[in-house]
Amino acid sequence: MGEMVDINDELVRSVVTVDDGRDYTAQLVWRMGNRRDMRNGVSVPIPPAPKVSAVRVEAQRKPRKRGYRVVQKAIGSV
């Protein structure tokens, strides 16, 4: 079918967006309270990031061009 591609390759990263389907909310909240826990002498293990959806690889969208170049030249923004 297709060739295997290294997802971590910089060229691939600039063309596609990879979503691993995990929910990192609990880990983000844990990181926000990490300094507080260290200061208070509490050791809380990092919570897991559960799988909530399938892995998605989708092409990055090109930004929409706003306005016409002639108009932009007239106002001096180009």
Contact map, one row per residue, 1 for C-alpha under 8 A:
111000000000000000000000000000000000000000000000000000000000000000000000000000
111100000000000000000000000000000000000000000000000000000000000000000000000000
111110000000000000000000000000000000000000000000000000000000000000000000000000
011111000000000000000000000000000000000000000000000000000000000000000000000000
001111100000000000000000000000000000000000000000000000000000000000000000000000
000111111001000000000000000000000000000000000000000000000000000000000000000000
000011111001100000000000000000000000000000000000000000000000000000000000000000
000001111101100000000000000000000000000000000000000000000000000000000000000000
000001111111100000000000000000000000000000000000000000000000000000000000000000
000000011111110000000000000000000000000000000000000000000000000000000000000000
000000001111111000000000000000000000000000000000000000000000000000000000000000
000001111111111100000000000000000000000000000000000000000000000000000000000000
000000111111111111000000000000000000000000000000000000000000000000000000000000
000000000111111110000000000000000000000000000000000000000001000000000000000000
000000000011111110000000000000000000000000000000000000000011000000000000000000
000000000001111111000000000000000000000000000000000000001111000000000000000000
000000000000111111100000000000000000000000000000000000001111000000000000000000
000000000000100111110000000000000000000000000000000000111100000000000000000000
000000000000000011111100000000000000000000000000000000111000000000000000000000
000000000000000001111100000000000000000000000000000001110000000000000000000000
000000000000000000111110000000000000000000000000001111110000000000000000000000
000000000000000000111111000000000000000000000000111110000000000000000000000000
000000000000000000001111110000000000000000000000111100000000000000000000000000
000000000000000000000111111100000000000000000000110000000000000000000000000000
000000000000000000000011111110000000000000000000100000000000000000000000000000
000000000000000000000011111111000000000000000011100000000000000000000000000000
000000000000000000000001111111100000000000000111100000000000000000000000000000
000000000000000000000001111111110000000000000000000000000000000000000000000000
000000000000000000000000111111111000000000000000000000000000000000000000000000
000000000000000000000000011111111100000000000110000000000000000000000000000000
000000000000000000000000001111111110000000000000000000000000000000000000000000
000000000000000000000000000111111110000000000000000000000000000000000000000000
000000000000000000000000000011111111100000000000000000000000000000000000000000
000000000000000000000000000001111111110000000000000000000000000000000000000000
000000000000000000000000000000111111111000000000000000000000000000000000000000
000000000000000000000000000000001111111100000000000000000000000000000000000000
000000000000000000000000000000001111111111110000000000000000000000000000000000
000000000000000000000000000000000111111111100000000000000000000000000000000000
000000000000000000000000000000000011111111000000000000000000000000000000000000
000000000000000000000000000000000001111111000000000000000000000000000000000000
000000000000000000000000000000000000111111100000000000000000000000000000000000
000000000000000000000000000000000000111111110000000000000000000000000000000000
000000000000000000000000000000000000110011111000000000000000000000000000000000
000000000000000000000000000000000000100001111100000000000000000000000000000000
000000000000000000000000000000000000000000111110000000000000000000000000000000
000000000000000000000000001001000000000000011111000000000000000000000000000000
000000000000000000000000011001000000000000001111100000000000000000000000000000
000000000000000000000000011000000000000000000111110000000000000000000000000000
000000000000000000000111111000000000000000000011111000000000000000000000000000
000000000000000000000111000000000000000000000001111100000000000000000000000000
000000000000000000001110000000000000000000000000111111000000000000000000000000
000000000000000000001110000000000000000000000000011111000000000000000000000000
000000000000000000001100000000000000000000000000001111100000000000000000000000
000000000000000000011000000000000000000000000000001111110000000000000000000000
000000000000000001111000000000000000000000000000000011111000000000000000000000
000000000000000001111000000000000000000000000000000001111100000000000000000000
000000000000000111100000000000000000000000000000000000111110000000000000000000
000000000000000111000000000000000000000000000000000000011111000000000000000000
000000000000001110000000000000000000000000000000000000001111100000000000000000
000000000000011110000000000000000000000000000000000000000111110000000000000000
000000000000000000000000000000000000000000000000000000000011111000000000000000
000000000000000000000000000000000000000000000000000000000001111100000000000000
000000000000000000000000000000000000000000000000000000000000111110000000000000
000000000000000000000000000000000000000000000000000000000000011111000000000000
000000000000000000000000000000000000000000000000000000000000001111100000000000
000000000000000000000000000000000000000000000000000000000000000111110000000000
000000000000000000000000000000000000000000000000000000000000000011111011000000
000000000000000000000000000000000000000000000000000000000000000001111111000000
000000000000000000000000000000000000000000000000000000000000000000111111100001
000000000000000000000000000000000000000000000000000000000000000000011111110000
000000000000000000000000000000000000000000000000000000000000000000111111111000
000000000000000000000000000000000000000000000000000000000000000000111111111111
000000000000000000000000000000000000000000000000000000000000000000001111111111
000000000000000000000000000000000000000000000000000000000000000000000111111110
000000000000000000000000000000000000000000000000000000000000000000000011111110
000000000000000000000000000000000000000000000000000000000000000000000001111111
000000000000000000000000000000000000000000000000000000000000000000000001111111
000000000000000000000000000000000000000000000000000000000000000000001001100111
